[in-house]
Amino acid sequence: MKKLLVLVSVFTLMLTVASAQETAKADDDPGCIGIGYQGMLMGNAILNGASIRYQSQDTPLGLEANFGQWAGDIEQGGDEYDIDLYALQMKAMYTLIKRKYTNFYAGVKGGWYSIDIDDSDSEYAWQFAPLFGAEWRWAEIPEIGVNFEVSYDFCDAEVKGTDIELEGVMVTLGIHYYF
């Protein structure tokens, strides 16, 4: 858990330093740092996440960090398991098309997951994915951004001594308030 907190702290510091040059903006111009919600749709489950997003106003580059949690039951072979899942994801995005109130981007993301099954020792998983997405803002409230992303995820995990390799499409939806 300490490593996770250190990673989140370092990423937040990077976003703060990167946005220092963007502080001289007009009052009606939204900032480049957004905080909010990013929900990851995985089959029947939604992994709810807190999100910090940096979207440069001057360059096509963007970064995002998400911390998510999901708790539930899974049935397999007649047995039911209680599962807690924690996720930390980092994204790098490159804006391909920029309009006044929309951005279309492509990028990559990597993630680390902690999986607790029936209160046993934690198992871990790694994820990598190429992605594309779009973000919209409105003229009346330009500080609010709503986004969606589609990615093709590759995940490698070892759970209860079994090596699991998963891949497939993941969709995320988010909303951020930009400062």
C-alpha positions in Angstrom: 0.0 0.0 0.0 2.9 2.4 0.7 4.2 1.8 -2.9 0.8 2.7 -4.2 0.6 5.9 -2.2 4.1 6.9 -3.3 3.2 6.3 -7.0 0.0 8.4 -6.7 1.9 11.2 -4.9 4.7 11.3 -7.5 2.2 11.3 -10.3 0.3 14.2 -8.7 3.5 16.1 -8.2 4.3 15.6 -11.9 0.9 16.9 -12.9 1.3 20.0 -10.7 4.8 20.8 -12.0 3.7 20.3 -15.6 0.7 22.7 -15.2 2.8 25.5 -13.6 3.3 27.1 -16.9 -0.5 27.1 -17.6 -1.6 29.2 -14.6 -1.7 32.5 -16.4 -5.1 32.0 -18.1 -8.2 34.1 -18.6 -10.9 33.8 -16.0 -13.3 32.0 -18.3 -10.6 29.6 -19.7 -10.7 26.3 -17.9 -7.5 24.9 -16.5 -5.6 21.9 -17.6 -5.8 19.8 -14.4 -9.1 17.9 -13.8 -10.3 15.8 -11.0 -13.3 13.5 -11.1 -14.7 10.1 -11.8 -13.7 7.4 -14.3 -15.8 4.3 -14.4 -14.4 1.2 -16.1 -17.0 -1.2 -17.5 -15.8 -4.8 -17.2 -18.4 -7.3 -18.3 -21.2 -7.1 -15.7 -19.0 -5.1 -13.2 -18.2 -1.4 -13.0 -14.9 -0.5 -11.5 -15.5 2.9 -9.9 -12.5 5.1 -9.9 -11.2 8.5 -8.7 -9.3 10.3 -11.5 -6.7 13.0 -12.0 -6.3 14.2 -15.5 -3.9 16.6 -17.1 -4.7 17.9 -20.6 -2.2 20.5 -21.9 -3.8 23.6 -23.6 -0.7 24.2 -25.7 0.4 20.7 -26.8 -1.5 17.6 -27.8 -0.2 15.7 -24.7 -2.3 14.4 -21.8 -1.8 12.2 -18.7 -4.2 10.6 -16.3 -4.1 8.5 -13.1 -7.0 6.5 -11.8 -7.6 4.6 -8.6 -10.5 2.3 -8.6 -12.2 -0.3 -6.3 -14.8 -3.1 -6.9 -16.2 -5.6 -4.4 -18.5 -8.4 -5.3 -19.2 -12.1 -5.5 -18.2 -14.4 -8.4 -19.6 -17.9 -8.9 -17.5 -20.6 -10.5 -18.1 -24.3 -10.7 -20.9 -24.1 -8.0 -18.6 -22.2 -5.6 -19.1 -18.6 -4.6 -16.1 -16.3 -3.9 -16.1 -12.8 -2.3 -13.7 -10.6 -4.2 -12.2 -7.2 -3.6 -10.4 -5.6 -6.5 -8.2 -2.4 -6.3 -6.7 -0.8 -9.4 -4.2 1.9 -10.2 -4.0 2.9 -13.8 -1.8 5.5 -15.6 -2.5 6.8 -19.1 -0.6 8.8 -21.7 -2.8 10.4 -24.3 -2.1 12.2 -27.6 -4.8 14.5 -29.1 -5.3 13.6 -32.8 -8.2 16.0 -33.5 -8.8 19.2 -31.4 -11.9 21.3 -31.8 -13.1 24.1 -29.6 -15.2 21.9 -27.3 -14.0 18.4 -28.2 -10.8 16.3 -28.3 -10.3 13.0 -30.0 -7.2 11.2 -28.7 -5.2 7.9 -28.8 -2.8 6.6 -26.2 -1.7 3.8 -24.0 -2.5 2.8 -20.4 -0.9 0.5 -17.9 -2.4 -0.8 -14.7 -1.7 -2.7 -11.5 -4.4 -4.6 -9.7 -4.6 -6.1 -6.2 -7.1 -9.0 -5.9 -8.3 -10.3 -2.6 -10.3 -13.5 -2.8 -12.2 -14.6 0.4 -9.9 -12.5 2.6 -6.9 -14.6 1.6 -3.5 -13.1 0.7 -3.6 -10.5 -2.1 -2.9 -11.6 -5.6 -1.6 -9.1 -8.2 -2.2 -8.4 -11.9 -0.7 -6.2 -14.6 -2.5 -4.6 -17.5 -1.4 -2.9 -20.7 -3.7 -1.5 -23.4 -3.8 0.8 -26.4 -6.8 3.1 -26.3 -8.7 5.8 -28.1 -11.3 8.2 -26.8 -13.0 11.6 -26.9 -13.7 14.3 -24.4 -16.5 16.9 -24.7 -17.0 20.3 -23.0 -19.9 22.8 -23.3 -19.6 26.5 -24.0 -21.8 27.3 -20.9 -19.6 25.2 -18.5 -16.2 24.7 -20.1 -14.6 23.5 -16.9 -16.6 20.3 -17.0 -15.3 17.6 -19.3 -17.1 14.3 -20.1 -15.1 11.5 -21.8 -15.3 8.0 -23.1 -12.6 5.6 -24.0 -12.3 2.2 -25.7 -9.3 0.0 -25.2 -8.1 -3.5 -26.0 -6.6 -4.7 -22.7 -4.0 -7.4 -22.0 -3.9 -8.6 -18.4 -1.6 -11.1 -16.8 -2.3 -12.4 -13.3 -1.6 -15.3 -11.0 -4.5 -16.2 -8.8 -4.4 -19.1 -6.3 -1.5 -20.6 -8.2 -3.1 -20.4 -11.6 -1.6 -18.2 -14.3 -4.4 -16.2 -16.0 -4.0 -14.2 -19.2 -7.0 -12.1 -20.2 -7.5 -9.8 -23.2 -10.5 -8.0 -24.5 -12.3 -4.7 -25.0 -12.8 -2.3 -22.1 -14.9 0.8 -22.1 -14.5 3.7 -19.6 -16.7 6.7 -19.0 -15.6 9.7 -17.0 -16.4 13.3 -15.9 -13.8 15.8 -14.7 -13.8 19.3 -13.3 -10.9 21.3 -14.6 -9.1 24.0 -12.5 
